Amino acid sequence: MGLLSLFNKEIAMDLGTANSIVIYNDQVVIDEPSIVAYDRNTGEIKAVGKEAQLMEGRTDQRNLETIRPLKGGVIADYEMAQHLIRRLIGMTTISRSFMPPSLKMVICIPSGITNVEERAVREAAEQAGAKEIRMIHEPMAAAVGIGIDVLEPFGHMIVDIGGGTAEIAVISLGGIVCNNSIRVAGDVFNQNVVDYMHKHHNMVIGIPTAERVKIAVGSAVSELEDPPEDFPCKGRDMMTGLPKEVTINYKEMQHALDKSITQIEQAILDTLAQTPPELAADIYKTGIYLAGGGALLRGLDERISSKTKLQVHIAEDPLRAVARGTGIALKNFNRYQFLIK
């Protein structure tokens, strides 16, 4: 068994729109932004992950370019997705083995993914060196990562708000009974901030700056008990073309994000409306579980609770809940094998 393990390696991967996480031997070994920097003329990969993120919005117009290979939770650039997966695997100790191992991967995918999009993920992983690829849906992985017993005959609602998609699912007896997947999540929130600064402050900012503003003062409600300090946002003045700084507060960000959050609320209400009555009764007892980076938005749990009249729980370490669940499913493959395809 020990000798066999040298040549057979198993990893779990949350291939996310914003961040990609790799779990190996029950440990998070890689947690990097899903960004690739490459030379436009030669196609040579210059950097991946955090190193590439530092270049985002600062690249040479002629040669260097940064790209996010995944958009809306699915592969937007097939070739760059291959490079991303290969580099992520290369950052682990697996790549330093004296012989290339037979690599088994479990990758989580959005519940609303099409067959074509799923095939693209599978083929990109194969081209990156994986010999066996299995898939698990994000809401199911999130539920396992949160610590819910997904096999019991009891209904649970999971809302996983990532970078590209918001996944809403009702889970019971190891299956997704009803679900909704909308492409309104972290990336759309960032664009909302860009549009707000453009419209209300005559200021142009980049997506990385919008992300920092969202993290610093983002809010889903207009009144917070413990409000964050105002944030100095820097960009370019549209009128003069000169660098400019504007101080932003959380109430402005609530206004900027309101329309997108309303869409997520409506998707939750639509899913609840499709839920069988027995499972609806269960959810009334257990409430709604939030996972993904979007769960960290200030006041989001309070706002969803107010809208649905249900308890809302934020997962412990919501950013890694999906990856954690994917790793647990891989480790306990016999128990969760029917969740993995």
N, C-alpha and C positions, 0 to 999 in steps of 0.2 A: 504493500500500500504506500509506504514511504517513497519507494523508487518510482512508483506510478505517478505520485504527486509531482515529481520533478518534471514530468512531461505532459501533465494535464493541469492546466491552470483555469480557475473560474473567477470571473470578475462581474460585478454588477455596475451598470452605468445609467445615470440619469442624464441623458443627452438633452439639455435644456436650451431654450432660446437665448437666455441670458447667461446662465452658468451651466457647466457640465461637471458632474461629480462621479468619481470612480471609487468603488468599494472593493477591496481585496483583503482576504483573511479577516473579514468582519470589521475592517477599519477603513475610514475615509482616507484614502491615500492621495487623491487628487481632487481639488476644488478650484476650478479655473473658469474665467469668463470664456464664453463660446465665441472667441474672436480669432481670426487668422490675419496676419499681415504678410503680404507677398509683393514681389516685384512684378509690376504689370507687364514689363517687356519680356522677361525671361520665364515668368511663372514660378520662380524660386520662392519657397516659403522662408520668410525672414523671422517670424516670431508667432507664437501661439499663446493664448491665455492672458495672464496679467501683463506680460511683456508687450503683447500686441495691443492690449487695452490702453497702455500708456501712449501709444502712437495714434489712437483713434482721434480723428479731428485735427491731427497735427502732421499729416503725411505730406511728402513731396508730391506736388500735383502731377509731375511727369512720370514718376516711377513707382514709388511705394504706395500701396493702398491697403486699407483694412476692410475686412468683410465679416459679417456674421452669417455663417452658412445655414443657420436655421432661422426661420421666420414663422410665426404663428404655430410653433411647436413641431414643424415639419421641415424637411430638408428643402432649402431654396437653391443651394449651389452644391450639386452632387460631388464634384471634384474636391472642393474645399472641405466638405464634410468628411470625406475620406482622410484628407490630411489632418483634420482636427482629431478624428478618432485615433489615427495612427500615432500622432504626437502625444495624445493623452496616455495611450498605452505605453509609449516610449518613456514617459516620465515615471512610470512605476518600476519596481524592482524586477518585474517579469521580463522586461526587455534586456536585462543584464544577465540572463541565464546563458550558460555556455552553449546550449542548444535551444532553438526556437520551440517553445512549448505548444501543445495542442490547446488552443484557447477557446473556452466556452464563455459566452457572454449572455447576460440577461439585460435587456435594454427596455426602459419604460417608454411608452408612447401615449399620445393623447387618445382618449376614448372615441373622439370623433374623427380619427384618422381614416383616410380612404385606403383601399387595397393598393393603389398605385403608390401612395405616400409611404405606406408600410413597407412595400417592396424596396423602395429607395433607401430606407433606413437599413434594411437587412443587407442589401447589396453593398452599401457603403461600408458596413461593418465587415463583410466578407473580404472586400478589397483591402481593408485595413489589417487583415490577418486573422480574423476570427474564423474558427473551423465550425463551430456550432453556435447559432444565434437563436435566442428565445425572446419573446416579447411579453410584457405585462402592462396593462393599462394603468395610467397615472393615478386615477382615483382609487383603484384597488391597492396599488403600491403605497399610496399615502395612508390609506386606512390601516394597512399592516404596520407601516412605520409609526403611526400614532399609538398603536397598541391595541387596536380593536380586534376582537375575534371575528374575523370576516366569515367564518364557517358556521357560526351559530344562526339559528332560525329567528333572527331579530333584525329589524331595520335600522340602518345608520345612514345619515346624509353627510357626504364629504364635499367640501368646496375647496378646490386646489387652484389658487391663483398664481400662476407662474409668470414668465416673461412674455410668452406668446399667446397662451390660452388660459381661460378660466374654465375649469372642469368641474361640473356639478353632477354628482351621482348618488343614487340611493342603492345601497349594497345590502344583500341578505343571502344567506346560505352559499357564500362563496361566489356570488355572481352579481353583476350590475343589473338591477331590475329596471331602472329608468335613468337616463342621463341627458345632459345637455353640455355641449362644448361650444364656447363662443371665443372668437379671437379678439377679446377685449381683456387686456391684462397689463403687465408692467410696461411693455413697449408702448402701448397706447397711452398709458398714464404719462410717460415721458414726452410723447408728442403733444399731449394736452398742455403740459407745462411750456413747451416751446411755443405753441400757438397762443397761449395766454400772454406770455412775455412780449410776443410780437404785437398782439392786439392792444394790450392795456399799457404797455410801457415803451412801445416803439423800439424794441430791442431784439436783436438776433442772438440766440444762444444755440450751442450745439447739444446733441443728445447726451454726451457725458455730463455736461453742466446741468441739464434738466434732471438727470438721475440724482445728482448730488442735492439739488433743490428738493426733489421729492423725498429723499431720505431724511434731509434736515428738517423740513417743515411741512411735509405732506400730511394731509388730514382728510378724513371722510366726513367729519362733522364740523360745524361752525363754532362749537363751544367745547373746549377741553378743560378738564380739571387741572391738568399739569401741562400747560402749553409749552412748546419748544421756543427757544430764543429765535428772534428774527434772523434771517440768513442773508448775507450780502451776495447777491447774484451779479456776476460780471459777464459782459458780452459786448456787442457792437451796437452803437446807436444807429438806427435806421436813417435818421435825418442828416447827421453830420459825418457818419462813417467812422467816428472815433470810438475808442474803448470807453466803456461806461459801467457804472456800478449802480444797482438798484437794490434796496433792502426789501425782502419779501417776508410776509408773515403767513402763518398757517391758515388764516381765514381766506386769504387770497387763493391758496392752493386748494382749499375745499371747493371754492367756486370753480377753479380750473378743472378739477377732477370729477365734479358732480355728475355730469352727463354720462361719463363712462361707468361710474359706480352705480348709477341708476340702471344701466343696461345689465350689469351683473346681478343686481337685486331682482330685476324682472326675470332673468334666466333662472334664478333660484325659485321664484314664485311659480314659474311655468313647470319646473321639475316637480315641485310639491303638488301641483295640480294633477300631474300624471301618476302620482304615487298611489299604489293600492291602499285602501283604507286601513288594513291591519298594520301595514308598515308605517303609514302616517301616524297611527296611534303610538307606535314605537318611537318615532322621531320626536313626538310631543314630549316623551319622557326623557330621551337622551339628548335632544337638541341637535345643533349643526356643528360640525368640526371644520375649522379653517386651517389650511396648510398652504405652503408656497410662500414666496417672498411677499406677495400682496397681502398676506395675513398680518404683516408687520405695519401696515398703514394705520396710523393713529385713528382710533374711533371706528374702524370698519366693523369690528364685532358688535359694538354698540348700535351702529346704524342698521346692520342686518337684523339684529335682535328686535329693534323697534319696528322694522318693516314686517317681519314674519311672526312676531310675538312668540318666538322660541328662544331658548337658551343658545348662546353661541360660545364655543370653546376654541381657543387658539392652541394649536399643537405645540408641544415642546420642540424648540428648534425647528420652526416651520420650514425654513429654507432647505433643510436636509431630510424632511419627513419622507418624501418620495424616494430619494436615494436609499435611505435607511430601510424602507419597506422592500425595495428591490433586492437589497442585500440579504434581508431576512428570508425572502422567498427563495433566493438562490441557495442559501445555507440549508433551509428546510425544504428542499425540492420535493421530496416524497409527500410532504404534508400539503404543499401548495401547488403541486404540479398541474392541477386542472385550471389554475389561474393563469398559467404561463403557456403561451402557444408558440 
